[in-house]
Amino acid sequence: MNRKSGRHGTLRLLMALTAAAMTALSYLPLRADGDEAAESADEILRSNCASESSVNLERALGIAITNNFELKVVQSRKSIQDLIIRESWRDFFPELSVSYLQTEESRRRDTDSRQHKLSVDSNITVFDGGRRRLAYDAARLKAILAKNDYRAALNGFIDGVSKAYFQVLQLREAVKIHAKTLENSRTQLVLIRKELELGEATKLDALAIEARVKEAELGLEKSRNDFVQSLNRFKLLLKLDRRAPLNVTGSIEKDFEFRPPGEKLNEDLLVSMALKNRVEVGSSDIEFLIAKKTRLLSERYYFPRLSFGLNYSLTDEGFPPREKGWGITLQASSMLWGSTGNVGLGYHESGNGNSRAISNNDSLNILDSMSYRRSILESTVNYNTSKEKKAAVRRQIAVEVSAINASLGNSWRMIKIARQQLELYDSFLEIERLKANMGESRRYDLVKKELERGEAAIAHLNSLISYIAAASSLELAVGVDIGYFGLTGMKSGRSHD
């Protein structure tokens, strides 16, 4: 009996030493020899690494912005608006035209007639009720908005690329965490099978741990698939060919630092900055001003349009023509109750002043402009709509900034909680491994804690990503450039490798 007890004591000591050695091996890098899970995870992370082009965050942004056609379209809108301003400014100047007329008339039993006429005509609009001024002001304001649109689109695109980049890093780290969890779980499976052979464990214990190992394998496969999918989406965002090799470098915890939101992120200050910087506020203000002036013009539809014209001509039977002529015309038109009236006066001289003529032209087009009532109603509706939109945009932005600011604070607290949880699991696992190796606790419980520790590591990783997303979302909501508040950034001296 004592001999049998001594033999079992020796076996327990050997098992404890073997477990300690295998546990120590579990802390080696993922590429340790003989580790199938680690090698598979590392293979998918470094496939084609020799021919891949390494891309960090800065280079990814450069590639994405260079290849993005939509940003170039938004940028070209500023040039288009500048041309519209020039066109609107041209309407303030007189209309000028130069014409040449040649006629030859052959007559029977009469003298043939030939005439050459060279004329210059100009028409100057004196008053049009403010329509030209409205078009010019609208074009000028829209040009300012077009410039802000590009800035907003650029920041939004940078935010999208950055989030996709961090998602690739996040899922890559998740693959490593799942591989590490599987490695440790398989270590316990090997030990429980040894104990089963020696009669120190039951078949049920071994099956329970094996089920947990399969659960870890399933988690690893899912994380691999998610990583590959995120990498393909990242290639699509960079507009790279799907077959192009790409090695995304960087580490969320090693290469980037996270700073707490300070007192400068006061909610009232953030809301005031957003109302000053957001493109939506400027757009709603401009729409309101244009709608207000348009309604005023529609209500003053009866205001007359005044203009006068100048004419200078040279006529003669031969070329070049030598007989001088000139003329001046005054024109006025107005609408009233759906009808349009026109009045025109003219004075003309020709034949070097030998011929003078005065003309008068009056007309009334009855009920040819019945749309004036509809124009008044439409402009009033547009005015009220733009007025309500102006107020609604401000309320929406204030609520959005307040919610994101609160989310940012919660994300920072989640980082602390997740880090503390991970540290507790690490400390707890060290004790549990020793207890399991000494036979004082079940290995099934240890494997279960290994899986929970992996989930805690992923939760900590997700909390960092959530903080990055909340920081960039707040900067976009306030209308400043990405990185303006400096809540996240690259550590100095890091190479992203």
C-alpha positions in Angstrom: 0.0 0.0 0.0 2.8 2.4 0.8 4.6 1.3 -2.4 1.4 2.2 -4.4 1.0 5.5 -2.6 4.7 6.4 -3.3 4.2 5.5 -6.9 1.2 7.8 -7.2 3.1 10.6 -5.5 5.9 10.2 -8.0 3.4 10.3 -10.8 1.8 13.4 -9.4 5.2 15.1 -9.2 6.0 14.2 -12.8 2.6 15.4 -13.9 3.1 18.7 -12.1 6.6 19.2 -13.7 5.2 18.3 -17.1 2.3 20.8 -16.7 4.7 23.5 -15.5 6.9 23.0 -18.6 4.0 23.0 -21.0 2.5 26.1 -19.3 5.8 27.9 -19.7 5.8 26.9 -23.4 2.4 28.5 -23.7 3.9 31.9 -23.1 6.3 31.6 -26.0 5.5 33.5 -29.3 2.8 32.1 -31.5 5.3 30.8 -34.0 6.8 28.3 -31.4 7.7 24.9 -33.0 5.0 22.3 -32.8 2.2 24.7 -32.2 -0.3 24.0 -35.0 -2.9 26.6 -34.0 -0.2 29.4 -33.7 1.4 28.4 -37.0 -2.0 28.5 -38.7 -2.9 31.9 -37.3 0.5 33.3 -38.1 0.3 31.9 -41.6 -3.0 33.7 -42.4 -1.6 36.9 -40.9 1.6 36.8 -42.9 0.6 35.2 -46.1 2.6 36.4 -49.0 4.5 38.7 -46.6 7.6 38.6 -48.8 5.9 40.2 -51.7 3.4 42.4 -49.8 3.7 46.1 -49.6 3.6 47.3 -46.0 0.9 49.9 -45.3 0.6 51.9 -42.0 -2.1 54.4 -41.2 -0.4 57.4 -42.9 0.4 55.5 -46.1 -3.1 54.0 -46.2 -4.6 57.5 -46.0 -2.3 58.7 -48.8 -3.2 55.8 -51.1 -7.0 56.1 -50.3 -7.1 59.9 -50.9 -5.1 59.6 -54.1 -7.3 56.9 -55.6 -10.6 58.3 -54.4 -12.5 59.7 -57.4 -15.5 61.0 -55.3 -13.2 63.4 -53.4 -12.0 64.8 -56.8 -15.6 65.3 -57.9 -16.4 67.2 -54.7 -13.2 69.3 -55.1 -14.2 70.1 -58.7 -17.5 71.6 -57.5 -15.6 74.5 -56.1 -14.3 75.3 -59.6 -17.8 75.0 -61.0 -19.2 77.4 -58.5 -16.4 79.9 -59.3 -17.5 79.8 -62.9 -21.1 80.3 -61.9 -20.0 83.4 -60.0 -18.3 84.7 -63.1 -21.4 84.0 -65.1 -23.7 85.8 -62.6 -21.3 88.7 -62.4 -21.4 89.0 -66.2 -25.2 89.7 -66.0 -24.5 93.1 -64.5 -22.8 94.3 -67.6 -24.5 95.4 -70.9 -25.3 93.0 -73.6 -23.2 93.7 -76.7 -23.6 92.4 -80.2 -21.9 93.1 -83.6 -23.6 92.2 -86.8 -23.0 92.5 -90.5 -25.8 92.4 -93.1 -25.5 92.2 -96.9 -28.5 92.2 -99.2 -28.7 92.2 -103.0 -32.1 92.6 -104.8 -32.5 92.1 -108.5 -35.6 93.9 -110.0 -37.2 93.7 -113.4 -37.7 97.0 -115.1 -36.2 98.8 -112.1 -32.8 99.5 -110.7 -31.2 96.7 -108.7 -30.6 97.3 -105.0 -27.5 96.5 -102.9 -26.9 97.2 -99.3 -24.1 96.6 -96.8 -24.8 97.3 -93.1 -22.5 97.0 -90.2 -24.1 97.6 -86.8 -23.2 97.5 -83.1 -26.1 97.0 -80.6 -26.1 97.2 -76.8 -28.8 96.6 -74.2 -28.4 97.7 -70.6 -30.7 96.5 -67.9 -31.3 99.3 -65.4 -33.7 97.6 -63.0 -34.9 94.0 -62.8 -36.4 93.8 -59.3 -33.2 92.3 -57.7 -33.1 89.1 -59.7 -29.5 89.5 -60.8 -28.4 90.3 -57.4 -30.1 87.3 -55.9 -28.4 85.0 -58.5 -25.0 86.5 -57.8 -25.3 86.3 -54.0 -26.6 82.7 -54.2 -23.6 81.7 -56.4 -21.1 83.4 -54.1 -22.5 81.7 -51.0 -22.7 78.3 -52.7 -19.0 78.6 -53.6 -18.2 79.0 -49.9 -20.2 76.0 -49.2 -18.5 74.0 -51.9 -15.2 74.7 -50.3 -16.5 73.5 -46.9 -18.1 70.5 -48.6 -14.7 69.3 -49.7 -13.3 69.8 -46.2 -16.2 67.9 -44.7 -16.0 65.1 -47.3 -12.2 64.8 -46.8 -12.6 64.5 -43.0 -15.4 62.0 -43.4 -13.3 59.9 -45.8 -10.2 60.0 -43.4 -12.5 58.9 -40.6 -13.8 56.0 -42.7 -10.3 54.9 -43.8 -8.9 55.2 -40.2 -11.8 53.1 -38.8 -11.3 50.4 -41.5 -7.5 50.4 -40.7 -8.1 50.0 -37.0 -10.7 47.3 -37.7 -8.1 45.3 -39.6 -5.7 45.7 -36.7 -8.4 44.8 -34.2 -9.4 41.6 -36.0 -5.8 40.6 -36.5 -5.2 40.9 -32.8 -8.3 38.9 -32.2 -6.9 36.1 -34.3 -3.8 36.1 -32.1 -5.9 36.1 -28.9 -8.0 33.2 -30.1 -4.9 31.3 -31.2 -3.3 31.8 -27.8 -6.5 30.7 -26.1 -6.6 27.5 -28.3 -2.9 26.9 -27.5 -3.4 27.0 -23.8 -6.6 24.9 -24.0 -4.8 22.2 -26.0 -2.1 22.2 -23.4 -4.8 21.3 -20.8 -6.3 18.7 -23.1 -2.9 16.9 -23.4 -2.5 17.0 -19.6 -6.0 15.6 -19.0 -5.4 12.8 -21.4 -2.2 11.9 -19.6 -4.1 12.0 -16.3 -6.9 9.8 -17.9 -4.3 7.2 -18.9 -2.9 7.2 -15.4 -6.4 6.9 -13.9 -6.2 10.3 -12.3 -9.2 11.7 -14.4 -12.4 10.4 -15.8 -13.5 10.1 -19.4 -16.1 12.7 -18.8 -13.5 15.2 -17.7 -11.5 14.7 -20.9 -14.6 15.0 -23.1 -15.6 18.2 -21.3 -12.2 19.8 -22.0 -12.2 18.5 -25.6 -15.5 20.3 -26.1 -14.0 23.5 -24.8 -11.1 23.0 -27.2 -13.5 22.7 -30.1 -15.2 25.8 -29.0 -11.8 27.6 -29.0 -11.1 26.2 -32.5 -14.4 27.5 -33.8 -13.7 31.0 -32.3 -10.3 31.0 -34.1 -11.8 30.0 -37.4 -14.4 32.8 -37.1 -11.8 35.3 -36.2 -9.7 34.3 -39.2 -12.7 34.7 -41.5 -13.5 38.1 -40.1 -9.9 39.2 -40.5 -9.8 38.2 -44.2 -13.1 39.9 -44.9 -12.0 43.1 -43.2 -8.7 43.1 -45.2 -10.7 42.7 -48.4 -13.0 45.6 -47.5 -9.9 47.6 -46.7 -8.5 46.9 -50.1 -11.8 48.0 -51.6 -11.7 51.2 -49.7 -8.1 51.9 -50.9 -9.3 50.9 -54.4 -6.7 48.2 -54.7 -7.0 45.1 -56.8 -8.3 42.1 -54.7 -5.2 40.1 -55.7 -2.8 42.8 -54.7 -0.7 41.8 -51.7 -1.2 44.0 -48.7 0.5 43.9 -45.3 -1.2 46.2 -42.8 1.4 47.0 -40.1 0.8 48.5 -36.7 -0.3 47.6 -33.2 -3.2 49.3 -31.5 -1.7 49.0 -28.0 2.0 49.4 -28.9 1.9 52.1 -31.6 -1.0 54.3 -30.5 -1.6 56.2 -27.3 -5.0 57.1 -25.8 -5.5 60.4 -23.9 -8.4 61.1 -21.6 -11.0 63.7 -22.6 -10.0 66.9 -20.8 -11.9 69.8 -19.4 -11.7 71.6 -22.8 -14.3 69.2 -24.1 -17.1 71.1 -22.4 -20.4 70.2 -23.9 -21.6 73.8 -24.3 -18.3 74.8 -26.0 -18.5 71.8 -28.3 -22.1 72.6 -29.3 -21.1 76.2 -30.1 -18.1 75.0 -32.1 -20.3 72.6 -34.1 -22.9 75.4 -34.8 -20.0 77.5 -36.1 -18.2 74.9 -38.1 -20.7 72.4 -39.5 -21.5 72.6 -43.2 -25.1 71.7 -42.5 -25.6 74.9 -40.5 -24.1 77.1 -43.3 -26.2 75.3 -45.9 -29.4 75.7 -44.0 -28.6 79.4 -43.5 -28.0 80.0 -47.2 -31.1 78.1 -48.2 -33.1 80.2 -45.8 -31.7 83.5 -47.2 -32.3 82.4 -50.8 -35.8 81.3 -50.0 -36.5 84.6 -48.2 -35.3 86.7 -51.1 -37.1 84.5 -53.6 -40.4 84.9 -51.7 -39.9 88.6 -51.6 -39.3 88.7 -55.4 -42.4 86.5 -56.0 -44.5 88.8 -53.9 -43.2 91.8 -55.9 -43.8 90.2 -59.2 -45.4 93.5 -60.5 -42.1 95.4 -60.1 -41.2 96.7 -63.6 -38.1 95.6 -65.6 -36.4 98.7 -67.1 -33.7 98.7 -69.8 -32.4 100.9 -72.6 -30.6 100.1 -75.8 -28.0 101.8 -77.9 -27.4 101.3 -81.6 -24.7 102.5 -84.0 -24.6 101.5 -87.7 -22.8 102.1 -91.0 -24.7 101.5 -94.3 -24.0 102.0 -98.0 -24.4 100.3 -101.3 -20.8 99.6 -101.5 -18.3 98.2 -99.1 -17.0 99.5 -96.8 -20.3 101.3 -95.7 -19.9 105.0 -94.9 -23.4 106.4 -94.0 -23.7 106.7 -90.2 -26.7 106.0 -88.1 -27.5 105.6 -84.5 -30.5 105.1 -82.2 -31.6 104.8 -78.6 -34.5 102.8 -77.2 -36.2 102.7 -73.8 -38.2 99.6 -72.7 -40.3 98.8 -69.7 -42.2 95.6 -68.9 -44.4 94.6 -65.9 -46.9 91.9 -64.9 -50.2 92.6 -63.2 -52.9 90.1 -62.3 -51.5 87.5 -64.7 -51.0 89.8 -67.7 -47.8 91.3 -69.1 -47.5 94.8 -70.4 -44.6 96.2 -72.5 -43.9 99.8 -73.4 -41.1 100.9 -75.8 -39.9 104.2 -77.1 -37.2 104.8 -79.7 -35.3 107.5 -81.5 -33.2 106.7 -84.6 -31.1 108.7 -87.1 -29.7 107.4 -90.3 -28.1 108.7 -93.5 -25.5 110.8 -91.7 -28.3 112.6 -89.8 -30.4 113.3 -92.8 -33.2 111.0 -91.6 -34.8 110.9 -88.2 -37.5 108.7 -86.8 -39.4 108.3 -83.5 -41.1 105.1 -82.6 -43.5 104.0 -79.9 -44.3 100.3 -79.3 -47.0 99.2 -76.7 -48.4 95.8 -76.1 -50.5 93.9 -73.6 -50.4 90.1 -73.4 -53.6 89.1 -71.6 -53.3 86.3 -68.9 -50.0 85.0 -70.3 -48.4 84.8 -66.8 -51.0 83.0 -64.6 -48.2 81.2 -62.8 -47.5 84.2 -60.6 -49.9 82.9 -57.9 -48.3 79.5 -57.9 -44.9 81.1 -57.7 -45.9 83.1 -54.6 -47.3 80.0 -52.9 -44.3 77.8 -53.7 -41.9 80.4 -52.5 -43.8 80.8 -49.3 -43.8 77.1 -48.7 -40.1 76.9 -49.4 -39.5 79.8 -47.1 -41.3 78.2 -44.2 -39.6 74.9 -44.9 -36.1 76.4 -44.9 -36.9 78.3 -41.7 -38.0 75.1 -39.9 -35.0 73.2 -41.3 -32.6 76.0 -40.1 -33.9 75.5 -36.5 -34.1 71.7 -36.8 -30.5 71.4 -38.0 -29.3 73.3 -35.0 -31.3 71.2 -32.6 -30.1 68.0 -34.2 -26.4 69.0 -34.1 -26.7 70.0 -30.5 -28.2 66.6 -29.5 -25.7 64.7 -31.7 -22.7 66.4 -30.1 -24.1 65.9 -26.6 -24.7 62.2 -27.2 -21.3 61.6 -28.8 -19.5 63.5 -26.0 -21.2 61.3 -23.4 -20.3 58.2 -25.4 -16.7 59.4 -25.5 -16.6 59.6 -21.7 -18.2 56.2 -21.4 -15.7 54.7 -23.8 -12.8 56.0 -21.7 -14.2 54.5 -18.6 -14.8 51.2 -20.5 -11.1 51.1 -21.3 -10.2 51.3 -17.6 -12.7 48.6 -16.7 -11.7 46.3 -19.5 -8.0 46.6 -18.6 -8.6 45.9 -14.9 -10.8 42.9 -15.8 -8.0 41.6 -18.1 -5.4 42.1 -15.3 -7.6 40.2 -12.9 -8.0 37.3 -15.2 -4.2 37.1 -15.8 -3.6 37.0 -12.0 -6.4 34.5 -11.5 -5.1 32.2 -14.2 -1.7 32.1 -12.8 -3.1 30.8 -9.5 -5.6 28.4 -11.3 -2.7 26.9 -13.4 -0.7 26.1 -10.2 -3.8 24.7 -8.5 -4.7 22.5 -11.5 -1.1 21.3 -11.8 -1.1 20.3 -8.2 -4.5 18.6 -8.6 -6.4 21.0 -6.3 -8.8 22.1 -9.0 -10.4 20.7 -12.2 -8.7 21.3 -15.5 -12.1 21.9 -17.0 -12.5 25.0 -14.8 -9.0 26.2 -16.0 -9.9 25.8 -19.6 -13.1 27.7 -19.0 -11.2 30.5 -17.4 -8.8 30.5 -20.4 -11.7 31.1 -22.7 -13.1 33.8 -20.4 -9.6 35.4 -20.4 -9.6 35.5 -24.2 -13.0 37.1 -24.2 -11.7 39.7 -21.7 -8.7 40.4 -23.9 -11.0 40.9 -26.9 -13.3 43.2 -24.8 -10.3 45.3 -23.9 -9.3 45.5 -27.5 -12.9 46.5 -28.5 -12.9 49.2 -25.9 -9.8 50.8 -27.4 -11.5 50.7 -30.9 -14.7 52.2 -29.5 -12.7 55.1 -28.0 -11.0 55.7 -31.3 -14.4 55.7 -33.1 -16.0 57.9 -30.5 -13.1 60.4 -30.7 -13.2 60.7 -34.5 -17.0 60.8 -34.4 -16.9 63.7 -32.0 -14.4 65.6 -34.2 -16.7 65.1 -37.2 -19.8 66.2 -35.2 -18.0 69.4 -34.1 -16.9 70.1 -37.6 -13.1 70.1 -37.0 -10.3 68.2 -38.6 -9.7 64.6 -37.6 -7.1 64.6 -34.8 -8.0 68.2 -33.7 -8.6 67.3 -30.0 -5.6 65.0 -29.8 -7.5 62.2 -28.0 -5.6 59.5 -29.9 -2.4 59.5 -31.7 0.7 57.6 -32.7 3.4 57.2 -30.1 6.6 59.0 -30.8 9.3 56.9 -32.2 7.0 54.0 -33.2 7.5 52.6 -36.7 4.2 50.8 -37.0 6.1 47.6 -37.8 
